[in-house]
Amino acid sequence: MLAAAWLLPAFPLLLAGRLSAWPMVFMFIPLAAGLCYFAVRQLPAAWPTFHQAPARARWWPLAATVAIAAAFTAWQMAERTEQITYLRDPATYLQVAYWIAHHGHLPIPDSVAAFGGPHPGLSFASSNYYPRGTGIVPQFMTGMPLVLAAGIWLHGIKAALLVTPLIGGCAVLAFGGLAGRLAGPGWAPAAAAVLALTLPEQYTSRGTFSEPLTQVLMFGGLCLLADSLTVNRDPGKKQDWPGQDKVLAALAGLALGLVILVRIDGLSDILPAVPFLGVLLAARRRQAVPFGLALVVGVGYGLADGYLKSRPYLDLEAPSLRPLGYIVAITIVATAAGVAITASQKARNAAKKVLATKTAQYLPAAAATATVLIFVAFAVRPLVQTVAGETDPTSIAYVAELQKLAGLPVNGHRQYYEDSLYWVIWYLGVPAVLLGAFGLAVLARNCTKALLTWKDPTAAARVWTLPLMMALWSVVTVLYRPAVAPDQPWASRRLVPFVLPGLILGGIWAAAWLKDQAARLGRTRATAVTIASCCVASMLIPIALTTLDLSITKADGIKAHGMAFRQVGTGEIAAVSKLCASFPPDVSVVILDPLTADRFAQVVRGMCGLPTAVLTDRKDLGPVIRGIQSVGRRPVLLAEDQAELPGTPREVVNLLTTQEAHNLTAPPTRTWLIHYTVWMSTITAPAG
């Protein structure tokens, strides 16, 4: 609710070009108070499960889950990345946040007048930044930069780098809450601990990635939906707030819809909400209309952002988004048709008769079998397919270089998508994947059976239906086509929104189910607890071994070598501060090589506050220098190599630091080194 309360006014202010701190504070505080009040003014006394008794909340699972989330937050803050120069997406989010926090609008002006007007060979493009008209449009949606801007307003870049670890901790807390609603409150700490230990969750929570914020909105939305489907279900009890189920449904739809404002890929993640809405409408549930209307509002925010503020990004992703758009359209049409068909009582009666036939009774087993076959298919995929469909020349060269470094056969067209299930196994371990697949299969059977019989006295199937649909849909779509560069840990970010959480939910529920089955068979409580403990331990131990990469020696004892205790980008804040301080006043900056332009163009333009352009052809340097001097400014040239610069260059950046690993065939256990160098030449004499 806090995330939604921030995004709801922030995006319109950005559209109007009036985003600033004090208007946001004045709008955020009452909106946050109102949303939180309506979300918690009446909560269910218990949540339905497929177990013997409804799950009632107790104090110790809440305390343990909060402690795990707090420990995760502190851990990620201590190991946070300082990567503010461009290597990949996180720096772009951070630089855009810095710009909108200080200027309140997008696109970024190109300041062509500071170079004496346009010149042949003078460009304002760099990686993730696209010239459009007289502005520069950054790649990606604006939801994450809008949240990071709050940290910049509080205490600059250093505070902004603490925002994502805090959001990651909230995601762990929300996930524990979701698991508690779906498997029972006592399982919330275990679910939170498993997610918190996974390397992809830590990786995306340390840098300025958008995935943790996506998780907060998705997990929180699903929690609110579970509450909506559970509250006010006791007809014999007087309700203080009879419409609370509708209010919670609306808040759930809003939170899920706002996922699109953070990640355009979220359109696929929340797509199962459309057929789920159709089921609610067909069943004439009170929650259907408020859930659907709020979902449309949230999605509308994201689509408006994409078309009005991130259009070049949508154009770039068109090969992926166009098929997704067709799938969304087909899903909406099919759902609308299904709702229309079941609108009449005659059609509803006919549907009940069909579902009561003997053939239909095989559907629950078929759903479980199909779920198992999905995982079997992904497991054998490397034996029957090698995905080598990359067409982008830059990506081809990048993968080929990584293959050379790793001593692998060189084929830059390879995308390694056939190994996607094994990426999951690297980070979760075989036991967690097997438990997760088993749990999802049993849940698919139970939910299908409940829908077929039109009976659900405990509402467990209704509470589980949307999370189950999202988990299975994410597993199929993401693992089939991850649509990401295949090096690890970078590629693991695609697993973060709901692939890993979905499997963890399935595994935790499977552990609870096995414990319940032991109790039903008359086993002692100690036996049931032992079974549950072994299931949780089988999930935690492999994950911890991958994340920590433990070694045991006589000299050092037990020592962790993995990525869990390795920082990335240390020293970049100081290096950028030194760079900005080295510029004389009234300068226009021209970068002469593409690598330095990609890394530092927006840093100089945004954090140093200087007009910055890129020269694509050195023969055009003279006219550009004369153009800058003609408007009373001093030309400053930047390059990675001093030999590229005229005059007497001086080194303004010389930083040896760390970056993430780039492994193609194994999970990362080490960081890689990277060396930044920037040379500067200030032109004082008139250009010849």
N, C-alpha and C positions, 0 to 999 in steps of 0.2 A: 504494500500500500504506500509506503514511503517512496519507493521508486516510481510508482504510477503518479503520485502526487507531485513529484518533481518534473516528470516528463510532460504531463498534461499542459501546464502553462508554458514550459520552456520552449517547446517546439513552435507554438504560435508566435511567441516573442521573437524567436529566431527568424521565422518567416517575415515578420514585420521589420526586421533589422533593428530591434530594440532590446535585445537580450542584455541584461545587466543584473548585478547582484541584488540591489535593494528591491526592485520590483519582484524578483523571484522569491526573495524572503517573505515579502508581504503576501504573496499569493500562495506560497508553499505551506506556510504554517497553518492557516485555517483549513486548507484543503487536506493536508495530511491529518490534522486532528479529526476532521469529519470522516474521512475514509477509514481511518483506524477505529474510530468509534463505531461506525456502522458494521465494520468487519467483526468486532469482538463483543458487541453489546449483548448478544445471546449466542452461545456455542452449544453444540451437542453434548449431552451428558456422557454419551458413549458412541462409538463408531461401529457399524456393522462389519463383520468379518465372515469368512467361510468356516471359522472355527466353532467350537462348541458354544461359546458365550460372547456377547458383545464386548468389545475392548473398551474398558473404562480407564480414564486418565488417572495417573498417579504422579506423585511429586518427583520421585527419584529419576524416572526416565527423562523428564523435562530438565532437571538439574544436570544430569549427565550429558545430555545432548547440547545444552548451552555451554557446558565446560569444554566439550570437544570442539565446538564451533569457535569458542574464544581462543583455545590453544592453537587451532589451525590459523586463525587470523593473526595471532602474535607471531607464529612461525613464519608465515608468508611475508609479514611486514619486515621481519628481521632479514629474510633472504630475498627481498624485493629486487627487481631489476632496475637498473638506472639507464636503460636503453632509450635515449631520446633522439639520437641521430637515426636516420632511416636505414634499416636493413629489411624490415618486413612490416606488416600491418600495425603492430602496437604503436610504433613511433608515429604513424600517420594519425591514429586516433588522438594521441597526446598532442601533436602539433596543431591539429584542428581545434582541439579543446582550448589550447593556449590562445589561438587566434580569436575564437568566438568569445572567450572570457574577457579579452581586452578590447574587442571591437564590436561584438554583438551582432555580427551579420556574416552572411556568406552570399556569393562567392568572395574570394580574396581578390582585391584589386591588383591588376598587373603593374600599375604605376609606370606605364609606358612613357609618360611624359618626362619622367626622371631620366630617361635615356635619350631625350631629344626626339621622341617619336619612334615609330617602328623602323626597323632596319632589316635588310636581308640577312638571314642567318641568325637573327636574334630571336630566341624562343623563351617562353615562360613555362614550358612543360618539364616535368621531372616525374620520376616514378610515383604513381598514385595521385598525381595532380595534372589536371587537364585544362588547357586554355579554352574558354568559351566566351566569345565577344571580348569585352574589356576586363573579364575576370578570370580567375583560376578556380576551378571546381575540384575539391578534393574527392578522392574515392571513398566509398563506404557510406553507410547510413549515419545519421547524426545523433542517434540515441545515446551511444556511449560517450562521445565528446561532450554532450550536454551534461552528463553526470560528472565527468572529469572536471568540467569547468567549475563545479562547486569547490573542488579541492584547490584549484588555482586561485579562486577568489579568497579562500581561507589563508593559504600560505604558499602560493606559487607552485612551481613544479614539484618540489619535494613533497608537499601535501597531496598533490595529484597522484603521485606514485604510491601513496598509501591507500587511495580510494579502492583500487581493484582488490588488494588483499582483504579489505573490509567487506567488499561485496562478495568475495569468495567465501568468507566466513558466514555471511548471511545465507549464501546458497547452501552451504553445508547444514546450517540450522534449518532452513526451509525443507531440505531433503529429508532430514530426520523427522520433521513434522509430517511430511507426506507419507513416509514409511510407517510412522506411528498410526496414521489414520487407516492405512491399507492393510497392515499386518498386525497391528496391535501396538499400543504405546510402549510396551516393554522392549520392542525391537527398534525403536527410534535411535538409541545411542549406537547400536551395532551398525545400522545403515549409515549413520553420519560418519562413524569411524572408518568404514570401508571406503566411502567416497573420498574422505579427507586424505587417506593414505595413497590414493592413486596418483601416479605421476602426472597425467594430463590435467587433473584438477589443480595440482600445485603449480604446474607450468603456466596455465592460463590465469591463475590468481596472482601471480607475481609480476606479470607484465600487464600493460594496458590493453588486454584483450576484451572482446565484447561477450565472450561465452559466459562468464560468471553472471553478468547482468541478465542475460537470456535465461539462465537457470533460475535466478531469483523470481523472475516474472512467471516462468512456466511452473515451477514447483509451487510457488505461492498461489497461482491461479488454480492449480489442481487441488491444493488444500482447501481453498475457498469453495470450490465446486463440491468436494466431498462433504464439507460442512453443510452446504446448501441442500444436498440430497439426503441429509441425515437429520437436520434440525426440524423441529415442529412435527415430528412423526408420531408423537404419542397423543392419540385423539382424546384420551381420558384426562389429560393434564392441561390446565389452563396455561395459555401461552401469553407471555408478556408482550411479545412482538410477533403477531400472527404473520406478518409479511417478511420476516427475516430471511426465509428461504429464497424469496425473490431478490432481496437486496444482495445476499451472498452470491447468487447466481450472476447478477449483473457485475459485481466486482470481479468475479472469476473470469467472465468473458472479457472485461476490460483489460485485466492483467495479461491474459493469453494473447489478445489482439495486439497489445503494445509490443510484443516480441518482435513484430515486423519493423518497428521503429529502430530497433537495435541491430537486427540482422535480417537482411532480405531472405536469407536461407530459412529463416524462421517460418516463412510461408509454407514450406514443406513440413516442418516440425509440427505445426498446429493444424495441418489439413484434416486430420481425423476428427477435429472438433466439428466439422461440417456434417458428416454423417451422424455423429453423435447428437448434434442439434436436431437432425431429422428424426432420430429415434425419440427424443424428448417431445417433439411436436406431434409425432404420430401417436405417442402414448398420452398426449394431452397433459403433460406435466406442467405445473405452475411455473417452474423455473425456465421453461423453454424460451418464452418471448424476451424476458430481461437478459438472459444469457446471450441470445442471438443478437439483440440490438447492441449491447455493450461490446460484443465481439466485433461487430461491424465498425463501431466507432474506433476501437483500437487498431484494427487493420487499416481503416481509413487514414489514420495518422501515419502509418508506415508507408502506404502507397503514395500519399501526398509528399512525404519526405523524399521517396525515391524519384518521383517525377519532377518535383520542383527544386530539390537541392542536390540530388545525387544522380541526375540523368546520365552523365557519361559512364558512371559505374554500371547502371542498368544496361546501357548499350554494350559495354564491354562483356557483361555476363549474359547477353542475349542468347547465345547458343545453349546455355543451361536454363535460363529463365523461360524461354519460349515453350519448351516441352512441359515445364512445370506449370506454366499458365494454362496450357491445354488440359493438363490433368486436373487443375483446380476448377476450370470451367466445366469439365465433364462431371466432376464430383458434385458440384453445385446443382447442375441440371438433373443428375440422377437422384440426388437427395430431394430436390423439389418435386420431381415426378413421383417418388415414393411417398412423400407426404400427401400429395394430391390424391394418389390412388387410395390411400388409407383414410382419406377424410370421410368417406361414407361408411355407415355402419355395415352395409352389405359387403363392401370390400374388406372391412376388418374381419367380419365373420368368415369370409372366404379364406383370408390369410390364416386365420386360426385353424381352419380345417386342414389347410395344406401343411401347416406346421405340426399338426397332430397325426399326420400319416406316418406309416412305419418307416418309409424311406427317410423322412426328415429326422427321425430319431437317431440316425447315424451321423448327423451333422456335428454333435459335440466331439465324438471320436475323430471325425475327419478334421475338425479344427485343431485338435491336439496333435494329430499326425502331421498336418501341414506345418505346424510350428516347428516340430522336430525336424522335418525334411528341409526347412529353410536353413537351419544350422548345419545339417549334413551337406547340403549343396555348397554352402560357403566353405566348409571344411575340405571338400574334394576339389574345389575350384582350381587351386594351383596345379592339380594334376592334369586338368583338361583345357586350361586356358592361360595364355600369357597376354595381358593387356598392354598393348603398345600402340596407343592411338594419339599420342601427343603430336600436335601440329605447330605449336608456338616455337619459333626458332630460339628464343631466349631460354625457355624451359628445356628444350632439347639439349642445348649447350650446357645448361646447369646440371642436368641429370647425368650427362655424359662425363662431366668433370668429376662429379661425385663418384661415379663408377670407376674412373681411373684411380682416384685416391684410395678407394676400397679394394682395388685389385679385382673388380668384377668385369665380366664381358661388357664391352661398351656398346650400348644401344640407347641413345638419348630419347628415343620414342617411347621407351617403357614407362609405364605409370604405376606399376606394382599394385594395382587395385585388386588383383587376384589374391593378395595376401592380407586383405583387410580384416578378416576374422582373426588372423594370427596377430595383427596389431592389437586387437582386443585381448587376446590371450597373453601377449607380452605384459600388458598393464593390469589385467585382472587375475590372470592365472587360470589354469585348466579347471580346478574345482569350482571357482566362482562362475565360469562360463557354463559348465555342466549344470550346476545348481540353478543358474538363471534360466537356461533353456528349459530345464525340467519344470521350474515354477511357472514360466510363461505358458508352457504347453498345458499344464493342469488348469491354469486360470482360463485359458482359451476354451477348454472343455466346460468348465463350470459356468462361465459367462454365457456361452452359446446355449447350454442346457437351460439356464434361467430364462433367457430371451425366448427360447422355443416354447417353454411351458407357460409363458406370460405370468409366471408367479415368481415373486422374490420377496418372501416375508421378512428377510433381514436386510434387504437393499444392498447386500454385499456386491452383487453383480453390477448394479447401477453405479456404485462408487468406483468399482474397478474398471468399468468398460473403457472410459476415455484414456486413463493411463496405460491400460493394456494395448489399446489401439495405437497410441503414440509410440509405445516401446517397440511393437512389432513393425510398424511403418518405418520408424527410424532405423531399425536394424536392417530391413530390406533395402531401403533407398540409400542410406549412407554407405553400407558395406558394399553394395553393388557398384556404386559410383561415388567415391568420396569427394571427387572434384577438388583435389588439393595436391600441391606438390608432395611427392611421396617420402621425403626425408623426415626422420624422427628427431626430435619430438614434435616438429611442426605439424605433421599430418595428424597427430593425435588430437589436435584441437577439434577436429570434425567429430570425434567420439564423445566430446564433453557434454553438449546440450542434452541428449537423451539416450544415446546408445549405451554408454557405461551406466548411467543412472537407471535405465530401464532394466538392464541385466542384473544390477544390484538389487533393485526392487523385487525382481523375480526370484533371485537367490535368497533374499531375506524372507520372502513369503514362503518359499519352499522349506526353509529351515523351520519356520513356525508351523507349517503344515505337517512336517515330519514329527515334530514334537507333539502336535495334537494327535497324530495317528498313534504314536506310542502310548499316549494316555488312553485313547479309545480302546486299544488292545489290552488294557489292564496292566500295563507296565508301571513300575514304581515311578514316583516323581523324580527320583535321582536318575533313573534311566532316561526319562524324557529330557531332563536338563542336560545330561551328558550328550545326548544326540544333538540338541540345539547348540551346545558349546562347541562340539566338533565341527558342525556346519559353519559356524561363524569363524572359528579358527582356521578352517580350510580356505576361507575367503581372505582373511586378514594376512596370514603368513606369506603366501606367494606374492601378494601385493607389496608387503613391506620389504621382501627380499629384492624385488625389482627396483623399488623406489630408493631404498637405502644402499643397495649393492654392498652388503656386509662382507667383511673379511675377518678371519680369526687367525692371529699369529701369536706366538709366545712373547714377542717383544712388545707389540702394541695392544694385545688383547682383541676385543671386538671393536672394529672401526668401520664407519660408514664412508663409502667412496662415491655414492650415487649422486644424482642431481638434486636430491632433497636438501643438501647443504652446500649448494654451489650457486653463487651469484653471477649475474650476467650484466655486462655493461658498466662495471664499477669504474668510476672516474669520469664518466661522460658529462655529468652536470658541471663539474669543475672545468673540463675542457671546453665546453660550450661557453661558459662564463668568460673564460680567458679569450676565446675567439671574439666574442662580442665586444670585449673591452679593447681589443686591438684595433678596431676600426676608427679612423679619424672622423670628424664631423662632416656632414653634408656630402656623403658619398653615395654613389650608385655602384652596386657590386655586379661584376660579370664573371661567371664561372666558365672555365675553358675546357673542362673535360667532363664527360657524362657521368662518371662514377662519383666525382665530388658533387656534381649537381644533384644526383639522386639522393646522396646522403645529407647534404647540407643546404640545399637551396631554400627549403621552407624553414629550416632552423634560422638561417640568416634573415630571411624575409619576416618571419614571425617573432622569434625570440630576440633577435637583434634589432628588429624594427627598421630594416633597410631595404630599399628597392633592389630586387635581385632578378637577374636574367641569366640565360644560358646561351653561349655562343656555339653554334653548331659547326661553323667553318672559320678557321683562323684568318683567312684572307679578308674577312669582313670586320676585323678588329679595329682598323683605323677609323672607318666611318662611325663606328659605335662610340669610340673614345671621343671623337670630335662632337658627336651628338650630346654626350654627357656634359662635356665642357661648355657647350653652347647654352645650356640652361643653368650654368653657374654651379655645377656639382663636380666632385672629384671622382674620377674613375678608379675603382679598386678591382684588381683581377685576382681570382683564386684558382688554384689547381693542385692536384695531388703531387705533381713532380715539379721541382723548381726549374727544371730545364724548359718547361712549357711557358715560363713567364719572362717578359722583358724586364730590363732594369736590374735592380738589386733586390731579389725577393727575400723575405724573411719567413721563417717557419712559425706558424701561429697555432697549429695543432700537431701534437706528437704524442699519441696515446696508444699504449699497448694494453688491451683489456680482453675480456672474454665475451664470447657469443655462444648461443645454443649449438649443440651438436647437429650434424647433418648425416645421420645414419640411414642407410637404405634397407638393410636386412637384419637389424637388431635394435632393441630399445637402447636409448642413450644412457650412458653412465658417466660421461665426462663432458665438460665444456670444451670448446675450441677457442684458440686465440685469434684475435683480429687486431690489426694495426691501422690506426687512423693517422694520416698525415695530410696537412693542408698548408700550402705556401701562399703568401700574399705579396702582391706587388702594387704599390700605389703610384699612379701616373700623375706626375706634376707638370711635366713639360707638354706643350701642345703637340698633338699627334701629327706625324708627318704624312 
